[in-house]
Amino acid sequence: MERVRKHFLFRGFVQGVGFRYRMYYAARANGVSGWVKNNYDGSVEAELEGTDAAIDQTVTQVSSGRFVEIEDMEIRSVPICNSHSFEIIG
């Protein structure tokens, strides 16, 4: 299956609810690499690299978590980096 990389910007109730840690564990469980970080405006930004199905599964697992309320999600494709790990960078 073809790997892709997508940049996400999540807005809503996404900080202070374990969002980044849920994304870390979901990404690792689904074989997705990339990073996630909090932004100063209260949003969360992430880049996920893997198959479309694995990325979709990761986002679904995070968004269905307790206390998480995604009100808006921007997604765009970005070039593949061939990364092999997932990090919380901020």
Residue pairs with C-beta under 8 A, 6 or more apart in sequence:
1 51
1 53
2 51
3 49
3 50
3 51
3 80
4 49
4 50
4 51
4 52
4 55
4 77
4 80
5 34
5 47
5 48
5 49
5 77
5 78
5 79
5 80
5 81
6 47
6 48
6 49
6 55
6 75
6 76
6 77
6 78
7 45
7 46
7 47
7 75
7 76
7 77
7 78
8 45
8 46
8 47
8 48
8 59
8 73
8 74
8 75
9 43
9 44
9 45
9 73
9 74
10 19
10 43
10 44
10 45
10 46
10 70
10 72
10 73
11 42
11 43
11 70
11 71
11 72
11 73
12 68
12 69
12 70
12 71
12 72
13 67
13 68
13 69
13 71
14 42
14 43
14 44
14 68
14 69
14 70
15 38
15 42
15 43
15 44
17 65
17 66
17 67
17 68
18 65
18 67
18 68
19 36
19 44
19 62
19 65
19 68
20 36
20 37
20 38
20 44
20 88
21 88
22 61
22 62
22 65
22 68
23 36
23 44
23 46
23 58
23 62
23 86
24 36
24 86
24 87
24 88
26 32
26 57
26 58
26 61
26 62
27 33
27 34
27 36
27 48
27 50
27 58
27 86
28 86
29 61
30 50
30 54
30 55
30 57
30 58
30 61
31 50
31 51
31 54
32 48
32 49
32 50
32 54
32 55
32 58
32 86
33 48
33 49
33 50
33 83
33 84
33 85
33 86
34 46
34 47
34 48
34 49
34 83
34 86
34 87
35 46
35 47
35 86
35 87
35 88
35 89
36 44
36 45
36 46
36 86
36 87
36 88
36 89
37 44
37 45
37 46
37 88
37 89
37 90
38 44
38 90
39 45
47 78
47 81
48 55
48 58
48 59
49 55
49 80
49 81
49 82
49 83
50 58
59 73
62 68
63 70
